[in-house]
Amino acid sequence: MTDFTIIGGGVIGMMVARELALDGASVELLESGEPGREASWAGGGILSPLHPWRYPDPLLRLAARSQQLFKTVADSLHETTGIDPEWRKCGLLIVDGAEKSDALAWGNRWNMSLQTLDQSALLDCEPALNPTIAEGLYLPEIAQVRNPRMLAALKAHLNLLKVAIRPNTRVEKFSTSGSKITGAITNQGNITINTGIICAGAWGAKLLATTGLQLPLEPVRGQMIVINTPTNTLRRIVLNGARYLIPRKDGRVLIGSTIEHCGFDKQTTASTLKDLQTAAIKMAPCLADWPIEHHWAGLRPGSPSGVPYIGPHPSFTNLYSALGHFRNGLMLAPATAELVKTLVTNSPPIVNATDYDHHSFVAGSARQPDRIST
């Protein structure tokens, strides 16, 4: 029997599978579609929460740990698979004047480098920036990865680690015996489970509901566009309110993102395309010169406070979950995988595990995702 069965093949599920397989466990991964094709693929790849001082400490602790791990993980994946996730420390410019004193206090508390820049210094830092922007904050240590390449590298590494990846395998519910789950009932037949870990993103709440556990998770649509520009047109990640620019290594610039509560609808809209393009040109006027190459949407797993639910099921001793990462799934994936491994192997946790358990998650339900992530 396989040691661990992971339900969900996004970046969280694949990173958990990798962590356990590297530890010598046998692992299978069940994915309802193709691995790495939902919110994990659709995101921007910024390795920091946006406006991080707005988030509660449990999320910031996971974020800090992931930021410590990410370059090592990306370098290892590149070396092992030949696929470069394009980890790049390009820095983050915040130009919306948001909560300057809160930002500086956060930087001091978490030992994060943060600089205040006047108009002249902003243009030195990012020459493409709109010259009318008067001041900003610069976080030089913030990095990014290119989501599709990160996911491709993870999948390739799982294959090398002999993880059994089962695409197009949708788990409908679990079979149980007393306080344990014994198997997954899927559209491809029944699968015996020794220990199960639900990493099913926006769809995770539906699956947990079949076990009697109701969590306040909801899909939150995010739309993005990409512009194909010459290399080095933009050098820094730029954040202005709810909109951001992400420069890729090849010159493409990603522009995001929306927060839309519209169920499981992944359609894009012409009005949002126009809004994103307008926001981009407002931040960096030169982007008006280049065509939009692609427009897409993904469904993030929205959680009440932005803090994910990572922990054991309250009723079944061999069922765990890692859900509700909202906008920060890719960024939190290495630390989430590390925490899950400590939980399922009864090892000392890297953080206070009770900060992410069922009770803490539900207690945050009065706060809405869009109140902490503009």
Residue pairs with C-beta under 8 A, 6 or more apart in sequence:
1 192
1 194
2 26
2 27
2 28
2 164
2 194
3 20
3 25
3 26
3 27
3 194
3 195
4 17
4 20
4 25
4 26
4 27
4 28
4 194
4 195
4 196
4 197
4 344
5 27
5 28
5 29
5 30
5 184
5 191
5 193
5 194
5 195
5 196
5 197
6 13
6 16
6 17
6 27
6 28
6 29
6 30
6 196
6 197
6 199
7 13
7 30
7 171
7 184
7 196
7 197
7 198
7 199
7 200
7 207
8 29
8 30
8 31
8 198
8 199
8 200
8 201
8 203
8 204
9 29
9 30
9 31
9 33
9 34
9 35
9 36
9 165
9 167
10 35
10 36
10 38
10 39
10 40
10 199
10 201
10 329
11 36
11 40
11 147
11 150
11 151
11 154
11 329
11 330
11 333
12 40
12 199
12 201
12 322
12 325
12 329
12 332
12 333
12 336
12 337
13 29
13 31
13 35
13 197
13 199
13 200
13 322
14 29
14 35
14 36
14 151
14 154
14 155
14 158
15 154
15 333
15 334
15 336
15 337
16 197
16 199
16 322
16 336
16 337
16 340
16 341
17 27
17 29
17 158
17 163
18 154
18 157
18 158
18 161
18 163
18 337
19 337
19 338
19 340
19 341
20 27
20 340
20 341
20 344
21 27
21 158
21 161
21 162
21 163
22 161
23 341
23 345
26 162
27 161
27 163
27 164
28 163
28 164
28 165
28 166
28 191
29 35
29 158
29 163
29 164
29 165
29 166
30 166
30 169
30 171
30 184
30 186
30 191
31 165
31 166
31 167
31 168
31 169
32 168
32 169
32 170
32 171
32 200
32 203
33 167
33 168
34 167
34 168
35 151
35 155
35 165
35 167
36 148
36 151
36 152
36 154
36 155
38 201
38 202
38 298
38 299
39 201
39 202
39 222
39 298
39 299
39 300
39 301
39 329
40 147
40 151
40 201
40 329
40 330
41 147
41 148
41 151
41 298
42 147
42 222
42 224
42 296
42 297
42 298
43 147
43 222
43 257
43 298
43 300
43 327
43 329
43 330
44 144
44 147
44 224
44 244
44 246
44 254
44 256
44 257
45 144
45 145
45 146
45 147
45 150
45 246
45 254
45 330
46 92
46 142
46 144
46 237
46 244
46 246
46 331
47 66
47 67
47 70
47 142
47 143
47 144
47 145
47 330
47 331
48 63
48 67
48 92
48 139
48 142
48 331
49 55
49 59
49 60
49 63
49 306
49 327
49 328
49 331
49 373
50 239
50 244
50 327
50 373
50 374
51 94
51 98
51 99
51 103
51 239
51 373
51 374
52 60
52 63
52 106
52 110
52 112
53 99
53 102
53 103
53 105
53 106
54 99
54 102
54 372
54 373
55 63
55 306
55 307
55 372
56 305
56 306
56 307
56 364
57 355
58 307
58 351
58 352
58 355
58 356
58 360
59 305
59 306
59 307
59 308
59 328
59 332
60 110
61 351
61 355
62 308
62 332
62 335
62 336
62 339
62 351
62 356
63 328
63 331
63 332
63 335
64 110
65 334
65 335
65 338
65 350
65 351
66 331
66 332
66 333
66 334
66 335
66 336
67 141
67 143
67 331
69 334
69 335
69 338
70 87
70 143
70 145
70 331
70 334
71 87
71 143
73 334
74 85
74 87
74 145
74 150
74 153
75 87
77 83
77 85
77 150
77 153
77 154
77 156
77 157
78 84
78 85
78 153
80 156
80 157
80 160
81 153
81 156
81 157
81 160
82 156
83 149
83 152
83 153
83 156
84 149
84 153
85 145
85 146
85 149
85 150
85 153
86 144
86 145
86 146
86 149
86 150
86 248
86 249
87 143
87 144
87 145
88 143
88 144
88 145
88 249
89 140
89 141
89 142
89 143
90 142
90 143
90 144
90 235
90 236
90 237
90 247
91 125
91 138
91 139
91 140
91 141
91 142
91 236
91 237
92 138
92 139
92 142
92 236
92 237
92 238
92 239
93 117
93 122
93 125
93 126
93 129
93 136
93 137
93 138
93 139
93 236
93 237
93 238
93 239
94 103
94 136
94 137
94 138
94 139
94 239
94 240
95 122
95 129
95 133
95 135
95 136
95 238
95 239
95 240
95 283
96 239
96 240
96 241
97 135
97 136
98 241
100 116
100 137
103 114
103 137
104 114
104 116
106 112
106 114
107 113
107 114
107 139
112 139
112 141
113 139
113 140
113 141
114 137
114 138
114 139
115 137
115 138
115 139
115 140
116 135
116 136
116 137
116 138
117 125
117 135
117 136
117 137
117 138
118 134
118 135
119 131
119 133
119 134
119 135
122 129
122 133
122 135
122 136
123 129
123 131
125 138
125 236
126 234
126 235
126 236
126 238
126 284
127 235
128 233
128 234
128 235
128 284
128 286
128 287
129 238
129 283
129 284
130 282
130 283
130 284
130 285
133 283
138 236
142 237
144 237
144 246
145 330
146 248
146 249
147 330
150 330
155 165
158 165
159 165
166 188
168 187
168 188
169 186
169 187
169 188
169 191
170 186
170 187
170 188
171 184
171 185
171 186
171 200
171 207
172 185
172 186
172 187
172 210
173 184
173 185
173 207
173 210
173 211
174 181
174 182
174 183
174 184
174 185
174 193
174 196
174 210
174 211
174 316
174 319
175 181
175 182
175 183
175 184
175 185
175 190
176 182
176 211
176 316
179 315
179 316
179 317
180 316
180 317
180 318
181 193
181 196
181 211
181 316
181 318
181 319
182 192
182 193
183 190
183 191
183 192
183 193
184 190
184 191
184 193
184 196
193 318
194 318
195 318
195 319
195 320
195 344
196 318
196 319
196 320
197 319
197 320
197 321
197 322
197 340
197 344
198 204
198 207
198 208
198 319
198 320
198 321
198 322
198 323
199 321
199 322
199 323
200 207
200 323
201 299
201 300
201 301
201 323
201 329
202 217
202 218
202 219
202 220
202 264
202 299
202 300
202 301
202 302
204 215
204 217
204 301
204 321
204 323
204 324
205 214
205 215
205 216
205 217
205 218
205 323
208 214
208 215
208 313
208 321
208 323
211 313
211 315
211 316
211 319
212 315
213 313
213 314
213 315
213 358
215 309
215 323
215 324
215 358
215 361
215 362
216 303
216 304
216 361
216 362
216 365
217 301
217 302
217 303
217 309
217 323
217 324
218 261
218 302
219 263
219 264
219 299
219 300
219 301
219 302
220 259
220 260
220 261
220 299
220 300
220 301
220 302
220 326
220 369
220 370
221 258
221 259
221 260
221 261
221 262
221 265
221 266
221 297
221 298
221 299
221 300
222 256
222 257
222 258
222 259
222 260
222 297
222 298
222 299
222 300
222 327
223 256
223 257
223 258
223 260
223 268
223 269
223 272
223 273
223 276
223 295
223 296
223 297
224 254
224 255
224 256
224 257
224 276
224 295
224 296
224 297
224 298
225 254
225 255
225 256
225 273
225 276
225 277
225 280
225 292
225 293
225 294
225 295
225 296
226 252
226 253
226 254
226 255
226 292
226 293
226 294
227 252
227 253
227 255
227 280
227 287
227 290
227 291
227 292
227 293
228 251
228 252
228 290
228 291
228 293
229 251
229 252
229 253
229 286
229 287
229 289
229 290
230 251
231 249
231 250
231 251
232 247
232 251
233 247
233 251
233 253
233 286
233 287
233 290
234 245
234 247
234 253
234 284
234 287
235 247
236 247
237 244
237 245
237 246
237 247
238 244
238 245
238 283
238 284
240 279
240 282
240 283
241 374
242 257
242 258
242 259
242 374
243 255
243 256
243 257
243 276
243 279
243 280
243 283
244 255
244 256
244 257
245 253
245 254
245 255
245 280
245 283
245 284
245 287
246 253
246 254
246 255
246 256
247 253
248 254
252 293
253 280
253 284
253 287
253 290
255 276
255 277
255 279
255 280
255 287
256 276
257 276
257 327
258 272
258 275
258 276
259 369
259 370
259 373
259 374
261 302
261 370
264 299
266 297
266 298
266 299
267 297
268 295
268 296
268 297
273 292
273 295
277 292
280 287
281 287
281 288
300 325
300 326
300 327
300 329
301 323
301 324
301 325
301 326
301 329
302 324
302 326
302 369
303 309
303 323
303 324
303 325
303 326
303 361
303 364
303 369
304 361
304 362
304 364
304 365
304 366
304 367
304 368
304 369
305 364
305 367
305 372
306 326
306 327
306 328
306 367
306 369
306 372
306 373
307 324
307 355
307 356
307 360
307 361
307 364
308 322
308 323
308 324
308 325
308 326
308 332
308 336
308 356
308 361
309 321
309 322
309 323
309 324
309 356
309 357
309 358
309 361
310 320
310 321
310 322
310 323
310 336
310 339
310 340
310 343
310 353
310 356
310 357
311 320
311 321
311 343
311 353
311 356
311 357
311 358
312 319
312 320
312 343
312 357
313 319
313 320
313 321
313 358
314 358
320 340
320 343
320 344
322 336
322 339
322 340
324 361
325 332
325 336
326 369
326 373
327 369
327 373
335 350
335 351
338 350
339 349
339 350
339 351
339 353
339 356
341 347
342 348
342 349
342 350
342 353
343 349
343 353
354 360
